[in-house]
Amino acid sequence: MPLLYHPEKEGPGVSKTNKKGFFDCFSILISKFRFLVLSNMLFFATLIPFALTSVGIALAVFPDTNILHLEFQMRSVFQIMLIPLPFAFCGPFVAGLCRLTRDTAREVHVFIAADFFATAKRCLKKSLIVSIIDYFFYVAAAFALMVYWGDWVFFAVALLTTLYYTLMQKYIFLMVISLNLGVYKMYKNAFLLVLVEFKKSMAALGIFLVSTVFLIFNLLLSMYSPIAFISLGLILLLVHFSIPDLFINYYCFKAIINTVVDPYYKEHPTENETSTKEKPLVADVEPTKKPDKYQSADCVTERSDYVYENGKLVRRDVVEKERLFKDDK
């Protein structure tokens, strides 16, 4: 404390924090690290059944072969396609994690388990369609990259197409959980967003590539070292999915707001979210209230006029009026 400090003397006040972009998101990462680890663990747990099913398919398709040393011949392509097939149905859980990391990047409080499963349920249909499309695209992309290996022109086209679609996917899942759009419109918007918001797209791509290369490096090390194998498992369990998603959604969601949401409401200034004629564009980007015991924040809407009191359905205003004169807690 300064020697001549006086509590009533005016001072500079609280210093402003002018962090932007990556540094702002990094500060969010530090403050919400525990939350992100728990979100990652929840998502990892939901992937275990899909992974075990894939291993079972691999053992059934190649019972006498070491899968790590397969020769990818034309006759085995369709068999190899079956191994990642279970992951074509994990879209709802990807949407759940996307909801958690999106709102963490927005510094909006969410409830990990409640909002994760509520978003998975709410977006079940669209997220399944998107994940199935992803499965067929990436199988076709892997096949194209194998076939065109050595022909650098076609290989480069296949690689760039794969990277472009991967960037589109980051926008698509954000639109699945945030906007009331059809699947075709989401893909169309995602295709344009990659170009229109080029800087944000490149930032998201850089984060994705760094995390992917880091994972592949650890995967290669784990084949020769038990310690590296354990570290790979810890990385997947604790941070691999949620932390890159935090940074990617930090950039991509801002791009969606700037390019899709804001222009839409400028063109439709009279439209609001309470309209009953059609669904609003924005689905759930407002801060949520604390849910009831078995209710997610996604499900909190207008309060019902009736509530259960001692097993009976009674009017809410009667109950609240009675509680004014009782010592209910």
N, C-alpha and C positions, 0 to 999 in steps of 0.2 A: 504494500500500500504506500502511495506517495506520502512524503512527510507533511505536506500542507493540504492533504485531502479534506474536502468538505462535502458532506452528502447533499447539500442544497445547491451546490455550484453546478452550472450547466457544463456538460462535457460532450464528447463526440458521439456518445450513445453506442448502440450495438453496431459493430461493423458488418457491412453487407458481404454476402458471399456471392460472387459473380462467376461461379463455376458454370461452364457450359459444356454440352456435348459429352465426350468420353469421361471427363473429370467429374461432371455432375453425376453420371451413371456410376462411376467408380465409388463416389461417396455414398450413393444409395446401396451399392454392394456391401460396403463395410458396415453400414448401419443395419442392414437387413440380412446379413450373412447367415445367421442362425435360421431365419425364416426360409431362406433359399435352400439350405441344406435339408430341412424338413420337407420342403416341397419336392426336392430331388428324390429323397428317400421314398416318399409316397408314390411318385411316378415310377421309380425303379421297381417298387413292389408290384405295381399293376402290370409291368412288362414281364414278370417272371413266368406266368402261365403261357404267354406267347413264346418266350424263349424255350421253355421246356417242350412245348409242342413242336417247335422247329427242330430241336435236337432229336425228338422222337421220329419225326419225318426223315431226317438225315440218316438215322440208324436203320430205318426201315428200307429206305431207297438204296443205300450203300452199306449193306451189312458187313461186307468183308473188305472194305476199303478204308484207308486212312483219308478222312475228308480233307485234312490240311494239305495233302499232296495229290489231289485229284488232277487228272489231265482233262482240261475242259474241251472235250471233243463234241462234235455235232450231235452224236447219238445220245449224249447225256444232258443236253441243254434243257429239255423239258423236265428231266428229273431234278436238275439243279433249281429250276424255277419253283418247284414245290417247297423247297426248304424255307424260304422267307415268307411263304404264303400266309402263315398266321398273323404276321405283322400288318397285313392288309386290313385287319379289323381292329387295330389299336387306335384309330382316329379319335374316338371320344376321349380317351385319356390324354392324347396329345393336346386336344382342345382344353382339357382341364388344366394341364400344366401351363398352357399358353395364357389362360385366364389369370393364374396366380402370378406369373412373371410380368404380364402386361400391367396389372394393377400395382405390382411392386414398383415397376419402373415409373408409374404415374404417382407413386407415393400415396396410394389409396389403400386403406386397410381392408384386408380380406380374411376369411376364415379358411384355413388350409383345407381340411377334409370336407367341410360342408360345401364350400364353393367349388372345389375340385370335382366332386361327384355330381353336384347340381348342374354345373356347366356341361359335364360329360352327358348327363341325361337330357338336358335342354337341347344340346347340339348333336344329339345322337345320329339323326338321319344324314344331315349335311356332312358331318365329320367322317362318317363311314363312307359316304360317296367319295369324298376327297382322298381318304387313305387308300381306297381301292384303286382309284385312278393313279395315285402315287405308286402303288405296287406295280401296276402294269407298265407305267412309264419307266421306272427304274430297272425293271427286268429287261425291257427293250433297250434301254440305254446301256446296260451292262453287256448285253449281247452285241450291240453295235460297236462298243469300244473294243471288245475282243475280236470281232470280225475285221475291223478297220485298223487294228494294230499293225503298224508298218506302213500303211498308206496315210501319210501325215496330214494330207488335206482333209480327207473324210474323217480321220480321227479327231482333228481339231474342231471340225463342225459338230461332231457328236459330243465332244467334251464341252464346248461352249453352250450347246443346247441344254446339256445336263445342268450346267452351272446356272443358266438363265432360269430354267424351270425350278431349280432349288431356291433361287431368290423369290420367284413367284409364290412358292409354297409358303414362305414366311409371311407374305402378305395375305395369302388365302386363309390360313388358319386364324389370323387376327380378324379378318372379315367374317369368318364363320361365327366367332364368339361375340363380335361387336356390332354387326350390321344385319339388318333384315334384307338380304339380297339372295337371289337365286344363284345356283351353282354356276351357270353360264356367265352371269354378270360378275361374279367374284373372279372367275378366271380372266375375263376380259379386263377388269380393273387392275388385277395383279400384273397382267402383261404390260399394261400402260404405265403402271406405277414404277416398275423397274426402270423405265426410260425417263419418265418425268422427274422422279426423285432420284436422279442418278447418284448424287453424292451419298445420300442416306443408304441407297442400295449397295454401293461399293463398301461403305462402312460395315453393313450387315454381312456382305460376302466375305470381307476380310476377317471378321470375327468367326464366321462359320468355318473358313478354311484353316485358321489357326487352331481352333478346337478340334477339327477333324484330323489335321496332321499330328497334333499332340496325341490324340487317341491312337492313331495308327502306329506311331512311334512306340508308345507303351505296349501296344498289342504285339509288335514284333519282338520287343524285349521280353515280354512275358513268356514267349516260346522257349527261352533259354535260361530264364532265371525265375525261381519261385518267388523271390522278393518282388521282382517286377510284376509277376502275376498277381500278387496280393495288392500291390499299389494300384494296378489297373482296376481290380475289383473295387477298391476304396474310391477311386476317382469316379467310376461309374455310379457307385452307390450314393456318393455325397455331393458331387458338384458338376458332373459332365453335362447334364441336361438343363438344369435350371440357370446356371450362371451365364453360359452363352446365350440362352434364350432371353435373359434379362437385358443384355446389351442389344441384341437384335431387335427385340420388341420396343426398346427405348427409341430406336431410330425409325423402325417401320411403322409404329403406331402414330407417331407424329406425322409421317408422310401420308397416312390414310386420313387423318384429321384435316391436314392442310389441303389435300388434293381431292378428296371424296366428300367428306362430311361438310366442311365449311362452304364450298361452292354450292352444294345441294341446298343448304338452308338459306343461302343468299338468293337462290332462284325460287325458293318456296318459303318466303318469310312468314306466311300465315300458318304454316303447318306446325303442329306441336305433337308431343308424344302422347297426349290424351285423346287424340282423334280416334274415332271408332270406325271410320270409313275404310281405312287401310292402315297397315302396320307402319310405324315410323321407321325412318332409315336407321337411326341409332337404336341398338337393342339394350345395352346395359352399361354404358360408360359412365353413368353417374355413380357417386359414392353410395355404397350400400349401408343399410342399417343393420344393427346386430340382430341375428335371427333368433327365432324361438328355439326350443330344445331340439326339435326334429325338423327344423326348417332352415333352408339355405338362404343366404343373402340374395341370391337370384330370384327366390320365390317371394320376397317381401314386396307386396304391392299395396293397394288401398286396404285400410282396416275394414274388417267385416262389421256389420251392424249387430251381429249376434256372436256370443261367446259361450263356452261351456263353463258353468259354475256348479260345482258339486254334482257333476254328471248330467246336468240339465242345460238345454239350450235356451239362454235368456238374452234380452237386449243388453247391449254393451253400456248404454247410457244409464240404465237402471243399476247395473253393477258398480259403475264408477261413482254414481251418486251415493250409493250406500257406503262405499269405501271412504268417502269424505268424512263420515261420522264414525268409522270403525278403525281400530288399531290393526289393520291388515298389513302384512309385510310381504 
